[in-house]
Amino acid sequence: MGVVLSLALRRSARRTVLLGIALGAFLFLVGLSYSSVDENQIRSLVESLPPAIQAFVKGSDIASPAGYLGSTFIHPITLSIMAATAIAAGAAPARDVETGVAELMLSRPLTRTAWLGAEMIAMVIQLVVVALLGFAGALIAVTTVDALAPIAVGNLVLTAIPLLLLFIGIGAVTMLAGAFSRTGTRAIGWGTAFALVAYALDYLAQVWGVAEPLGPLSVMHWYRPATILGGGTVPGSTWAVLVGVAVVAGAAALAVTSRREVAP
């Protein structure tokens, strides 16, 4: 199991570090830009925008320090970087099955569930590294930009943890798809589709009354970073949903893999 874990981490090390640096730089630069923001002007600007545009910040007060920095945690760039990490790592077992690498690994005294478990641990570690580097960028901004001083470091930690859990769940769903499809391309496709549908459903629920009841079906509906950053609390429902998706999808992927032959 250790061999599989170390191999997975070695193969993904460069990608993980680069994505983490990119996320950290983005969060830092956005936080740094708040020093040049006039709160009243930006609040007036946002209020004048149509609801379809305001929905991108999930109703947060983007002019406030918490709303401004919190919106970066659901910015398309942040979501894309985290999704790229989660989906690439989640599809790794399917790629190994497709290329025959998995069969070589399983020629050792290693069970299929232990093999996939090691890949899951590697996925979590990759996401933790990217999230930590992103958090470091935001932390530097909070501690160096006077206008962001009202944001507590503890609140920043509480905002980053659900983001990590959200994408661990997406990575686990990708692994589950890979357990059925057995090809890396299909696993990436299903993982990407899951993330895009979750994002689209959450967005539509905010701008279209007909779709509003469907909002809670999206895993992204339960993540409101500006609210967490400003209030310093994470609702119990958020913990339950995000942890539940990750655990259920991960357990299902292990169960499917244990019952199927690992062969291309």
N, C-alpha and C positions, 0 to 999 in steps of 0.2 A: 504493500500500500504506500509505503514511503517513497518507493521508486517512482510510482505513478504520480504522486503528488509533486515530487521534486522535478520530474520531467515536464509536467504541465506548467509549473511555475517558471521553469527555465525558458520554455518555448514562448511564453507570453510576457516575459519580463520587460522587453523593450516597449512593446505596445502598451503595457500597463503604465509604465513610468511616463511615457509621452502623453498618454491621455490624462493622467493625473496632473502633470505639469500644466497641460492646456486648461484643465478645469480650474486649477488653482490660480493661474494667471487671469482667467476670465473673471472669476469671482473677486479677485483683488482689484482689477481694473474698474469693474462696475462699482465696487465699494468706494474706490478712490474718486470716482466721478461725482459722488454725492456731495463732495465739498463745494462743487460749483453749481449746485441745484438751488433754485429759489422755491421753497416749499409752496408758497401761495400760487406762483405761476404754474408749476407743474400740476398742482391740484386742480386749478381751473382748466388746464389743458386736458387732463384726463376726464374731467366731468363733462367736457364738451364733445368727447369722442362718442361714437355710437356704441350701444351695448355689446355689439359683436366684437369690438376691439377691446373694450374694458374687460371682457371675459378672459382675456389672456392672462390677467393678473389675479383672477379669481376673486374679484370684488375687494381686494385689499387697498388700503390707503397708500398708494405708491409714493406719495409725497413725504410720508413719515419715514424715519430711519429704518424701522422694522419692515414697513411695507416695501420700501425701495430695495433693501438688500434681500428681503424675503422673496421678492419677485424673481430674483436671479436663480433661486433654487428650482423654479419651474420654468425658467427660460428655455426655449428650444435648444440652445447650445448646451446647457447643463444636461437636459434630458437626453440629447443625442449622444453626448460623451458617455454618460452612465449606461445608456442603452447599448451602445457599441461594445462596451466592456462586458456587460451582462450577457448579451446575445452571442458574442464571439466565444466567451468562456462556456456558455451553456451548450453551444453547438459542437464544442471540441470532442466530446465522446462520440457523437455521430460521425464526425470527420474521421476519427480513428477507426471506427467500424468500417467506414467506406473504403479507407486505404489499406485496411488489414493490420494496422498497428495494434488495434485492440486484441486481435487474436494472438499476436506475438506476446503481448503483456499477459494475457490469460493463460499462456502456456506455462507460466510460473504457478506456484501454489497460491493462487489468488482467486477468491470468489468474484463473481460478476458484481455483486452488491458492494464489495470492498473496492473494486476498481471504480465503479461509478461514484461511490462515496468519496474516494480520493479526488476525483474530478470535481465533485461538488465543493469540497473543502478548498480546492484551488480556485474555483470560481469566487467563493466568498472572500478569499484572501485578496484576489485581484480587485474586487469591488471595494474592499476595505482600504486598500492602498490608494485607489483613485479618489475615494471619498475623503480620506485623510489629507491628501494633497490639496483637494478642493477646499476642505475645511481650513487648512493652513492659510490659503490665500484669503479667505474671508476673515479669518482671525487677524491676519496682518492688517487688513483694511480697518477692521473694528478698533484695533489698538493704536492705529496711527492717524486715522481721520477723526478729528474732533467732533464733526457733525454726527458721527456714528456712535459717539460715547454712550448714549442712552441704552444701547444694546448690550445686554449682559452676556458674558462669555458662556455661562451655563445655558442660556436660551439658544445660543448658537449651536451648542452641542446637541441640545434636544431637537433642533431643526434638522441637523445632519443625519441623525440616527434613523428617523423614518424614511429619509431619502434612500439611505443604504438598504433598508428592509424592502422598500418598494422594488428596487432593482434586483435584489436577491430573489424576490418572487418572480420577476420577469425572466431571470436566468434559469430558475427552476422550471418554469413553464417551457422554456426552450429545450431544456434537457428532457422533459417529458415528451415533447414533440419528437425529439431525436430518438427516444427509445422506441417510438412507433415507426418512424420513417426510415431510420438507419442510413440517412445521407445527410451530410453537412448542409447542403444547399436547402433542403426541405426544412431542416431544423431552424436554420437562420430565417427562412421565409415565414414559418409559423410563429417564431418568437417575435419577429418584426411586426407581423400582422396583429399579434396580441397586444403589443405596445401601442401600435397606431390606433387600433380600435378602442383601447382604453382611453387614450388621449382624446380621440374624436368624440367619444360618448360623453366624456366629462365636459368637453367644450360645448357640445350641442345642448346638454342639460342646462347650461347656464344661459344660453341665448334663445332657446326654442322651448316654449311652454309645453308642447306635446312630448318632448323628450325628457323633460325635467324628472318625471318619476323613475326614469331609467338611470339617472346619474349614479345612484349608489351601486349599480352593477359594475361600474368601472373602478378598478383598483386605484386609479389616480384621483378619484373623487375624495378619497379619504386623507389625502395629503394636502394640507393648507399651511405652507411654510411661514407666510407672513403672520398668520394668527399665532402660530407656535412661537415665532421669534419675538413677537410683541407681548404675548401673555405668559410665556414660559411654562406652558403645560401642553401635554399631548393627550387628546381625548382617548378614553379607553377603547372606543370603537376603532380608532385608527390603529392602535397596537394590535387589537384582535384581528382586524382584516389583513393588515400587512404581514403579520407573523403567520396568520392562518393560511394565506395564499402560498407563502414560501414553504411552510411545513407540509401542507397537503400536496402541492405539486412535486416537491422533493420526494416525499414518501411514495407517491404514485409512480414517479420515475424509477425509484429503486425496486418497487414491486413488479413493474412491467419488465425491467431488465432481468430480474431474478428468474422470470418465467420464460424468457425468450432466448434463443441462441444468439450469441454475439457473432454475427457473420455478415459480410456485405451482401 
